[in-house]
Amino acid sequence: MITTEQIRARLQEALRQRTVTQTELAAALGITQSTVAHYLRGDVLPALDTFANLCAALDADPAYILCLRDN
C-alpha cells in the first residue's frame, strides 16, 4: 500500500535533485511557499493539475513520485 509519507519523501527527493528552493518552486507554480512546504511535509497533497505542474517543474516522473514505479 502506498502512503502519503512515501509520496512526501519522493517529492522532497525530487526537490533536492533539482536544487531549487521551495520559494523558487512556488514562484514557478504560481502558489505560495507555504503551500509547497505543506506538500513537502505531507500535510496535504496537491490537486491533480498542481501535481502535474509540480512534476513538470521538477522534471520528475509522476509515476515515480506516486510510488507506482521505481527509479
MMTF fields as JSON, N, C-alpha, C and O atoms, coordinates in Angstrom:
{
  "mmtfVersion": "1.0.0",
  "mmtfProducer": "UNKNOWN",
  "numBonds": 283,
  "numAtoms": 284,
  "numGroups": 71,
  "numChains": 1,
  "numModels": 1,
  "chainsPerModel": [1],
  "groupsPerChain": [71],
  "chainIdList": ["A"],
  "bondAtomList": [4, 2, 8, 6, 12, 10, 16, 14, 20, 18, 24, 22, 28, 26, 32, 30, 36, 34, 40, 38, 44, 42, 48, 46, 52, 50, 56, 54, 60, 58, 64, 62, 68, 66, 72, 70, 76, 74, 80, 78, 84, 82, 88, 86, 92, 90, 96, 94, 100, 98, 104, 102, 108, 106, 112, 110, 116, 114, 120, 118, 124, 122, 128, 126, 132, 130, 136, 134, 140, 138, 144, 142, 148, 146, 152, 150, 156, 154, 160, 158, 164, 162, 168, 166, 172, 170, 176, 174, 180, 178, 184, 182, 188, 186, 192, 190, 196, 194, 200, 198, 204, 202, 208, 206, 212, 210, 216, 214, 220, 218, 224, 222, 228, 226, 232, 230, 236, 234, 240, 238, 244, 242, 248, 246, 252, 250, 256, 254, 260, 258, 264, 262, 268, 266, 272, 270, 276, 274, 280, 278],
  "bondOrderList": [1, 1, 1, 1, 1, 1, 1, 1, 1, 1, 1, 1, 1, 1, 1, 1, 1, 1, 1, 1, 1, 1, 1, 1, 1, 1, 1, 1, 1, 1, 1, 1, 1, 1, 1, 1, 1, 1, 1, 1, 1, 1, 1, 1, 1, 1, 1, 1, 1, 1, 1, 1, 1, 1, 1, 1, 1, 1, 1, 1, 1, 1, 1, 1, 1, 1, 1, 1, 1, 1],
  "groupList": [{"groupName": "MET", "atomNameList": ["N", "CA", "C", "O"], "elementList": ["N", "C", "C", "O"], "formalChargeList": [0, 0, 0, 0], "bondAtomList": [1, 0, 2, 1, 3, 2], "bondOrderList": [1, 1, 2], "singleLetterCode": "M", "chemCompType": "L-PEPTIDE LINKING"}, {"groupName": "ILE", "atomNameList": ["N", "CA", "C", "O"], "elementList": ["N", "C", "C", "O"], "formalChargeList": [0, 0, 0, 0], "bondAtomList": [1, 0, 2, 1, 3, 2], "bondOrderList": [1, 1, 2], "singleLetterCode": "I", "chemCompType": "L-PEPTIDE LINKING"}, {"groupName": "THR", "atomNameList": ["N", "CA", "C", "O"], "elementList": ["N", "C", "C", "O"], "formalChargeList": [0, 0, 0, 0], "bondAtomList": [1, 0, 2, 1, 3, 2], "bondOrderList": [1, 1, 2], "singleLetterCode": "T", "chemCompType": "L-PEPTIDE LINKING"}, {"groupName": "GLU", "atomNameList": ["N", "CA", "C", "O"], "elementList": ["N", "C", "C", "O"], "formalChargeList": [0, 0, 0, 0], "bondAtomList": [1, 0, 2, 1, 3, 2], "bondOrderList": [1, 1, 2], "singleLetterCode": "E", "chemCompType": "L-PEPTIDE LINKING"}, {"groupName": "GLN", "atomNameList": ["N", "CA", "C", "O"], "elementList": ["N", "C", "C", "O"], "formalChargeList": [0, 0, 0, 0], "bondAtomList": [1, 0, 2, 1, 3, 2], "bondOrderList": [1, 1, 2], "singleLetterCode": "Q", "chemCompType": "L-PEPTIDE LINKING"}, {"groupName": "ARG", "atomNameList": ["N", "CA", "C", "O"], "elementList": ["N", "C", "C", "O"], "formalChargeList": [0, 0, 0, 0], "bondAtomList": [1, 0, 2, 1, 3, 2], "bondOrderList": [1, 1, 2], "singleLetterCode": "R", "chemCompType": "L-PEPTIDE LINKING"}, {"groupName": "ALA", "atomNameList": ["N", "CA", "C", "O"], "elementList": ["N", "C", "C", "O"], "formalChargeList": [0, 0, 0, 0], "bondAtomList": [1, 0, 2, 1, 3, 2], "bondOrderList": [1, 1, 2], "singleLetterCode": "A", "chemCompType": "L-PEPTIDE LINKING"}, {"groupName": "LEU", "atomNameList": ["N", "CA", "C", "O"], "elementList": ["N", "C", "C", "O"], "formalChargeList": [0, 0, 0, 0], "bondAtomList": [1, 0, 2, 1, 3, 2], "bondOrderList": [1, 1, 2], "singleLetterCode": "L", "chemCompType": "L-PEPTIDE LINKING"}, {"groupName": "VAL", "atomNameList": ["N", "CA", "C", "O"], "elementList": ["N", "C", "C", "O"], "formalChargeList": [0, 0, 0, 0], "bondAtomList": [1, 0, 2, 1, 3, 2], "bondOrderList": [1, 1, 2], "singleLetterCode": "V", "chemCompType": "L-PEPTIDE LINKING"}, {"groupName": "GLY", "atomNameList": ["N", "CA", "C", "O"], "elementList": ["N", "C", "C", "O"], "formalChargeList": [0, 0, 0, 0], "bondAtomList": [1, 0, 2, 1, 3, 2], "bondOrderList": [1, 1, 2], "singleLetterCode": "G", "chemCompType": "PEPTIDE LINKING"}, {"groupName": "SER", "atomNameList": ["N", "CA", "C", "O"], "elementList": ["N", "C", "C", "O"], "formalChargeList": [0, 0, 0, 0], "bondAtomList": [1, 0, 2, 1, 3, 2], "bondOrderList": [1, 1, 2], "singleLetterCode": "S", "chemCompType": "L-PEPTIDE LINKING"}, {"groupName": "HIS", "atomNameList": ["N", "CA", "C", "O"], "elementList": ["N", "C", "C", "O"], "formalChargeList": [0, 0, 0, 0], "bondAtomList": [1, 0, 2, 1, 3, 2], "bondOrderList": [1, 1, 2], "singleLetterCode": "H", "chemCompType": "L-PEPTIDE LINKING"}, {"groupName": "TYR", "atomNameList": ["N", "CA", "C", "O"], "elementList": ["N", "C", "C", "O"], "formalChargeList": [0, 0, 0, 0], "bondAtomList": [1, 0, 2, 1, 3, 2], "bondOrderList": [1, 1, 2], "singleLetterCode": "Y", "chemCompType": "L-PEPTIDE LINKING"}, {"groupName": "ASP", "atomNameList": ["N", "CA", "C", "O"], "elementList": ["N", "C", "C", "O"], "formalChargeList": [0, 0, 0, 0], "bondAtomList": [1, 0, 2, 1, 3, 2], "bondOrderList": [1, 1, 2], "singleLetterCode": "D", "chemCompType": "L-PEPTIDE LINKING"}, {"groupName": "PRO", "atomNameList": ["N", "CA", "C", "O"], "elementList": ["N", "C", "C", "O"], "formalChargeList": [0, 0, 0, 0], "bondAtomList": [1, 0, 2, 1, 3, 2], "bondOrderList": [1, 1, 2], "singleLetterCode": "P", "chemCompType": "L-PEPTIDE LINKING"}, {"groupName": "PHE", "atomNameList": ["N", "CA", "C", "O"], "elementList": ["N", "C", "C", "O"], "formalChargeList": [0, 0, 0, 0], "bondAtomList": [1, 0, 2, 1, 3, 2], "bondOrderList": [1, 1, 2], "singleLetterCode": "F", "chemCompType": "L-PEPTIDE LINKING"}, {"groupName": "ASN", "atomNameList": ["N", "CA", "C", "O"], "elementList": ["N", "C", "C", "O"], "formalChargeList": [0, 0, 0, 0], "bondAtomList": [1, 0, 2, 1, 3, 2], "bondOrderList": [1, 1, 2], "singleLetterCode": "N", "chemCompType": "L-PEPTIDE LINKING"}, {"groupName": "CYS", "atomNameList": ["N", "CA", "C", "O"], "elementList": ["N", "C", "C", "O"], "formalChargeList": [0, 0, 0, 0], "bondAtomList": [1, 0, 2, 1, 3, 2], "bondOrderList": [1, 1, 2], "singleLetterCode": "C", "chemCompType": "L-PEPTIDE LINKING"}],
  "groupTypeList": [0, 1, 2, 2, 3, 4, 1, 5, 6, 5, 7, 4, 3, 6, 7, 5, 4, 5, 2, 8, 2, 4, 2, 3, 7, 6, 6, 6, 7, 9, 1, 2, 4, 10, 2, 8, 6, 11, 12, 7, 5, 9, 13, 8, 7, 14, 6, 7, 13, 2, 15, 6, 16, 7, 17, 6, 6, 7, 13, 6, 13, 14, 6, 12, 1, 7, 17, 7, 5, 13, 16],
  "groupIdList": [1, 2, 3, 4, 5, 6, 7, 8, 9, 10, 11, 12, 13, 14, 15, 16, 17, 18, 19, 20, 21, 22, 23, 24, 25, 26, 27, 28, 29, 30, 31, 32, 33, 34, 35, 36, 37, 38, 39, 40, 41, 42, 43, 44, 45, 46, 47, 48, 49, 50, 51, 52, 53, 54, 55, 56, 57, 58, 59, 60, 61, 62, 63, 64, 65, 66, 67, 68, 69, 70, 71],
  "secStructList": [7, 7, 7, 2, 2, 2, 2, 2, 2, 2, 2, 2, 2, 2, 2, 2, 2, 2, 6, 7, 7, 2, 2, 2, 2, 2, 2, 2, 2, 6, 1, 7, 2, 2, 2, 2, 2, 2, 2, 2, 2, 6, 1, 1, 7, 7, 7, 2, 2, 2, 2, 2, 2, 2, 2, 2, 2, 2, 6, 7, 7, 2, 2, 2, 2, 6, 6, 1, 1, 7, 7],
  "xCoordList": [0.833, 0.0, 0.88, 1.834, 0.552, 1.289, 0.771, -0.436, 1.695, 1.314, 1.695, 2.55, 1.045, 1.392, 2.821, 3.477, 3.308, 4.687, 5.669, 6.675, 5.386, 6.251, 6.223, 7.264, 5.046, 4.917, 5.651, 6.368, 5.477, 6.166, 7.673, 8.363, 8.182, 9.623, 10.138, 11.219, 9.374, 9.812, 9.723, 10.539, 8.749, 8.691, 9.918, 10.538, 10.261, 11.444, 12.705, 13.567, 12.811, 13.96, 14.062, 15.145, 12.936, 12.926, 13.344, 14.065, 12.901, 13.27, 14.775, 15.426, 15.323, 16.766, 17.574, 18.595, 17.123, 17.857, 17.872, 18.839, 16.825, 16.748, 17.461, 17.687, 17.811, 18.483, 17.78, 18.416, 16.466, 15.692, 15.139, 14.946, 14.89, 14.316, 12.799, 12.201, 12.201, 10.739, 10.16, 9.123, 10.816, 10.352, 10.4, 9.463, 11.478, 11.598, 10.544, 9.944, 10.323, 9.317, 7.933, 7.135, 7.652, 6.353, 6.118, 5.028, 7.136, 7.005, 6.737, 5.924, 7.411, 7.215, 5.801, 5.256, 5.206, 3.873, 2.762, 1.586, 3.128, 2.121, 1.371, 0.191, 2.079, 1.496, 2.43, 3.508, 2.03, 2.868, 3.897, 3.722, 4.961, 5.995, 5.415, 5.803, 4.495, 3.916, 3.1, 3.034, 2.485, 1.755, 2.726, 2.459, 3.849, 4.878, 5.355, 5.528, 5.566, 6.005, 4.988, 5.366, 3.706, 2.661, 2.749, 2.598, 2.99, 3.142, 4.336, 4.25, 5.446, 6.673, 6.626, 7.333, 5.81, 5.619, 4.592, 4.49, 3.839, 2.805, 1.519, 0.655, 1.38, 0.146, -1.035, -2.13, -0.788, -1.808, -1.117, 0.095, -1.895, -1.386, -1.922, -3.03, -1.155, -1.61, -2.773, -2.944, -3.558, -4.594, -3.903, -2.71, -4.647, -4.05, -3.35, -2.257, -3.966, -3.319, -2.044, -1.044, -2.077, -0.885, 0.185, 1.37, -0.228, 0.72, 1.413, 2.627, 0.642, 1.216, 2.22, 3.303, 1.866, 2.771, 4.0, 5.102, 3.81, 4.907, 5.912, 7.119, 5.416, 6.299, 7.028, 8.216, 6.324, 6.96, 8.05, 9.14, 7.764, 8.738, 9.972, 11.078, 9.781, 10.904, 11.514, 12.481, 10.941, 11.379, 11.373, 12.322, 10.283, 10.138, 9.055, 8.052, 9.26, 8.297, 7.13, 7.334, 5.915, 4.772, 4.554, 4.173, 4.793, 4.622, 5.625, 5.307, 6.829, 7.82, 7.404, 7.454, 6.998, 6.584, 5.42, 5.36, 4.503, 3.34, 3.652, 2.752, 4.921, 5.373, 4.763, 4.572, 4.465, 3.945, 5.069, 4.873, 6.249, 7.407, 8.648, 8.714, 9.625, 10.915, 11.773, 11.616, 12.67, 13.537, 14.583, 15.399],
  "yCoordList": [-1.184, 0.0, 1.251, 1.355, 2.171, 3.434, 4.4, 4.516, 5.092, 6.041, 7.465, 7.678, 8.419, 9.822, 10.102, 10.989, 9.369, 9.536, 9.181, 9.867, 8.126, 7.743, 8.807, 9.151, 9.32, 10.358, 11.614, 12.233, 11.987, 13.153, 12.998, 13.933, 11.832, 11.588, 11.715, 12.258, 11.22, 11.303, 12.732, 13.135, 13.485, 14.903, 15.638, 16.426, 15.373, 16.012, 15.625, 16.467, 14.36, 13.88, 14.602, 15.027, 14.734, 15.411, 16.87, 17.394, 17.519, 18.913, 19.029, 19.925, 18.131, 18.144, 17.906, 18.558, 16.983, 16.664, 17.831, 18.003, 18.623, 19.779, 20.989, 21.965, 20.948, 22.045, 23.385, 24.403, 23.368, 24.61, 24.774, 23.795, 25.992, 26.246, 26.119, 26.131, 26.0, 25.971, 27.263, 27.244, 28.365, 29.663, 29.711, 30.189, 29.221, 29.194, 28.283, 28.622, 27.137, 26.202, 26.82, 26.719, 27.451, 28.094, 29.16, 29.253, 29.954, 31.001, 30.395, 30.918, 29.303, 28.64, 28.082, 28.013, 27.683, 27.084, 28.103, 27.794, 29.31, 30.323, 30.061, 30.388, 29.459, 29.192, 29.774, 30.269, 29.72, 30.267, 29.246, 28.04, 29.753, 28.879, 28.023, 26.865, 28.566, 27.781, 26.602, 25.555, 26.766, 25.649, 24.549, 23.368, 24.931, 23.947, 23.232, 22.013, 23.984, 23.39, 22.378, 21.323, 22.688, 21.742, 20.454, 19.366, 20.559, 19.363, 18.534, 17.31, 19.205, 18.502, 17.91, 16.944, 18.472, 17.9, 16.775, 16.004, 16.684, 15.661, 16.062, 15.221, 17.358, 17.837, 17.681, 17.288, 17.998, 17.887, 17.429, 17.582, 16.874, 16.535, 17.554, 18.062, 17.859, 18.849, 18.311, 17.103, 19.238, 18.872, 18.276, 18.493, 17.532, 16.846, 17.788, 17.484, 18.923, 19.853, 20.433, 20.605, 20.728, 21.238, 20.155, 20.439, 18.917, 17.802, 17.645, 17.453, 17.727, 17.606, 18.732, 18.49, 19.949, 21.093, 20.974, 21.357, 20.449, 20.23, 19.242, 19.482, 18.144, 17.149, 17.742, 17.486, 18.526, 19.16, 20.132, 20.147, 20.937, 21.923, 21.249, 21.782, 20.073, 19.345, 18.335, 17.649, 18.25, 17.258, 15.866, 15.095, 15.572, 14.313, 13.456, 13.974, 12.164, 11.207, 11.084, 10.65, 11.456, 11.361, 9.953, 9.796, 8.935, 7.559, 7.237, 6.504, 7.779, 7.568, 8.287, 7.706, 9.54, 10.31, 9.615, 9.6, 9.046, 8.363, 6.925, 6.181, 6.537, 5.209, 4.091, 2.974, 4.395, 3.383, 2.751, 1.746, 3.351, 2.869, 3.201, 4.248, 2.318, 2.612, 3.348, 3.174, 4.162, 4.942, 4.086, 4.593],
  "zCoordList": [0.0, 0.0, 0.0, 0.771, -0.855, -0.979, 0.079, 0.292, 0.738, 1.78, 1.374, 0.515, 2.006, 1.752, 2.208, 1.661, 3.189, 3.651, 2.533, 2.353, 1.79, 0.678, -0.42, -0.979, -0.725, -1.75, -1.299, -2.085, -0.046, 0.506, 0.38, -0.025, 0.723, 0.664, -0.775, -1.004, -1.727, -3.124, -3.661, -4.489, -3.2, -3.578, -3.046, -3.76, -1.789, -1.205, -1.968, -2.221, -2.332, -3.091, -4.44, -4.845, -5.123, -6.424, -6.285, -7.134, -5.231, -4.994, -4.745, -5.283, -3.938, -3.667, -4.947, -5.169, -5.776, -7.002, -7.98, -8.722, -7.988, -8.898, -8.325, -9.04, -7.081, -6.378, -6.565, -6.839, -6.414, -6.383, -4.979, -4.258, -4.607, -3.291, -3.353, -4.429, -2.197, -2.122, -2.687, -3.35, -2.431, -2.926, -4.449, -5.088, -5.023, -6.488, -7.108, -8.129, -6.495, -6.994, -6.899, -7.831, -5.786, -5.603, -6.669, -7.233, -6.94, -7.958, -9.332, -10.094, -9.649, -10.941, -11.073, -12.175, -9.944, -9.959, -9.723, -9.909, -9.317, -9.028, -7.734, -7.606, -6.767, -5.446, -4.392, -4.722, -3.153, -2.094, -1.626, -1.795, -1.041, -0.481, 0.625, 0.776, 1.4, 2.493, 1.961, 2.604, 0.801, 0.193, -0.212, 0.011, -0.804, -1.153, 0.109, 0.109, 1.173, 2.437, 2.951, 3.462, 2.82, 3.238, 2.427, 2.983, 1.133, 0.289, 0.745, 0.845, 1.02, 1.386, 2.787, 3.076, 3.647, 4.99, 4.971, 5.925, 3.895, 3.81, 4.495, 4.741, 4.81, 5.437, 4.487, 4.889, 3.221, 2.17, 0.892, 0.734, -0.001, -1.325, -2.313, -2.139, -3.341, -4.325, -5.16, -5.319, -5.681, -6.643, -7.865, -8.076, -8.661, -9.81, -10.782, -11.26, -11.077, -12.0, -11.394, -12.092, -10.118, -9.44, -9.378, -9.553, -9.132, -9.1, -10.454, -10.516, -11.53, -12.87, -13.124, -13.657, -12.747, -12.92, -12.023, -12.417, -10.831, -9.895, -10.488, -10.455, -11.022, -11.639, -12.842, -13.041, -13.634, -14.796, -14.35, -14.922, -13.335, -12.847, -12.265, -12.355, -11.668, -11.075, -12.044, -11.712, -13.243, -14.229, -13.594, -13.734, -12.898, -12.166, -12.808, -13.299, -12.801, -13.334, -12.351, -11.218, -12.758, -11.85, -11.292, -10.132, -12.114, -11.644, -10.543, -9.607, -10.649, -9.596, -8.32, -7.236, -8.439, -7.261, -6.549, -5.32, -7.32, -6.734, -6.313, -5.924, -6.39, -5.964, -6.812, -6.331, -8.057, -8.968, -9.769, -10.452, -9.678, -10.412, -9.608, -8.965, -9.64, -9.032, -10.033, -11.241, -9.543, -10.413, -11.073, -11.843]
}
